[in-house]
Amino acid sequence: MVEEKDKKEESKIDSPSAKTGGFNPVKKFGYGPRSPKGEYETKLLDLARVTRVTGGGKRLRFRAVVIAGDKKSKIGIGIDKGRDVSQAIEKATNRAQKNLISVVIVEGTIPYPVEAKFGPARVLLKPQKRGRGLVAGGAVRTICDLAGIKNISAKILSGSKNKLNNARATIEALKKLKIK
């Protein structure tokens, strides 16, 4: 009995709030354990060879654009460069998992139509009835799929074929969604 009381008292002293006099930084600032990184599904959206011209010649690197999502309303985009393809993909995946946003999903779709612009790319997202499915193309389709949106209609309004700008415009549109 005495040992159990000692253990309880020790555990109270070790808590973050006990050390800081009742102030818990985990609750206040959102620090603390994150969800495990293995639970996110990732897809490579774009891989490009980029060069930097220096006095000695050209330096070749690879730029990877990765989308990460849990199919339960969390989605993130990561862009990074590396000396080889695998390094670029790994760095972009880590960045995508750090840049997650939460998307408002109501009964498998978005609550209302939304339009967004990023650079020259413009994207329109519209909610659909249950059973309609995911009617979108390119980067928009990948993002909506990984975010867990099952019924949506999307249109890239600009003439932009740039996957990165279309993906960023889609993320901006999903950020605009709020619960009415």
N, C-alpha and C positions, 0 to 999 in steps of 0.2 A: 504493500500500500504506500509506503513512504517513497519507494522508488518511482511509482507512477506519478505521484505529486511532483517530484523533482523533475521528471521528464516534461510534464506539462508546463512547469514554470520556465524551463530552459527554452521550450518551443515558443513561448510568448516573448521572451527576450530576443530571439533570433528573427522575429518578424520585422519587415521594413518599417512598419508604423511605430514599433517600440523603439527602434534605434533613432528615429527622427522626431520623437516626442508626439506621436499621434498623427503626424502627417505622412500619408502614404503616397509616394511619387508614382506608383503603378496606377493607382486610381486617378490621380490628378492629371498626369501628362500622357498616359497611354503607353508608358514603357512597360516592359515585362515580356513574358513569353509570347512569341508569335505562333501562329498556326504552323504546323510542320510543312516544309517546302515540298515534300513529296506528294502532297494531295492535289497539286495543280497540274492540269493537262496543258502541254505546250505544243504550239505549232509554229514552224518556220514560215514566215510570210514572205520574206525577201532576202536574197543573198546577193551582194554586189561586190565586184572587185573595184577598189578605189586606189588611186595612185597619188602620191605627193612628189612633185618634182623638186629636187634639191640640186645643189651645185655638182654633186657627184653622179647624178642620174635620177632614176625614178625609184621611189619606195612603194612597193606593192603591199596592200593590206586588204582585208575583207570586212565588209559591213554586213551585219546580220540584223534582221528585224524579226522579233519573236513575240507571239501573243501567248499569254498565260491566263488560264481561267479554271474555275472549279465547277462550272456548269450549275452553280447555285447562286448566281448574281454577282460574283466577283470576277473582274477582268482587268488585265494590265498589259501594257505594251512596253517592250524593251528594245532599245537600239544601241548597239555597241560595235566596236571594231577590234580586230585582233590580227596578229601576224599570219595565222592560218585559220582555216574554216572552223575547226573544232573549238579553238579558243574564242573566236568571235561569237559562235552560237552559245557557248557556255556563259560568257559574260552578258550577252543579251538576255538569256534566260534568267539569270540572277537579277538583272535590272527590272525585267518584267514582273517578277515576283515581289519586288520591292515597291513598284509603282501601281499597286492594285487600287481600283476604285470599286465602289459598291453600286450596283444598278438596281433601280426600282422595277420589279417584275410583279405584275398582277395577273394571276390566272394564266401564266405561261406567255404573256405578252407585255408590251409597255402600256402605261396608262393613257397616253394621248400622243398625237402626231408631233414630231419634233424635227427641226431642221438645224443644221450647223455647218459652219464654214471653217476650214483651216487652210490658210494660204489660198491657192486657187481652187481647191477641192470643196465641193458642196454636196452634202448628203441629206436625204429626206428619209425618215423612218416613220412608218405608220403601223398602228396596232391592227391585228386581224383576229377574226373569230377562231375559236378552238377548232382544230382539224385542218385549217388552211395550210399550215406548215411554214417553213422558212423560205420566203420568196425574196432572195437577194443574191447579189453576185460579188465575186472577188473578195476583197479584204473585209467588206461589210458582212458577208456570209460567215466567214471564219470567226469574226469577233462576236457576232450574235450567237453562233453555235457554242462557243466556249463560255459565253456569259450565261447560257442556260435559257435563252429566249427561244421558245418553240414555235410561236405563231407571230410572224412579223412580215411586213412588206417593206422593202427598202429600194431606193433608187439613188444612183449617183447622178446628180443633176449637172455637174460640170463635165467638161470633156476630158477631165484629167484621168490619165491611165496610171498615174503614179500611185503604187500600192501604199507607200508610206503616208502620203498626204491623205489618201482616202481613209486609211486606218485611223489616223489622228482626228480627222473630221468626225468619224463614227464615234470615237471615244468622247469627243467634245459634245456630240448630240446626246450620248448616254449620260454624261455628267449633268446636262440641263434638266433631266427628269427629276421631278419631285412628286411626293404624294399629295394629291389635292385634298 
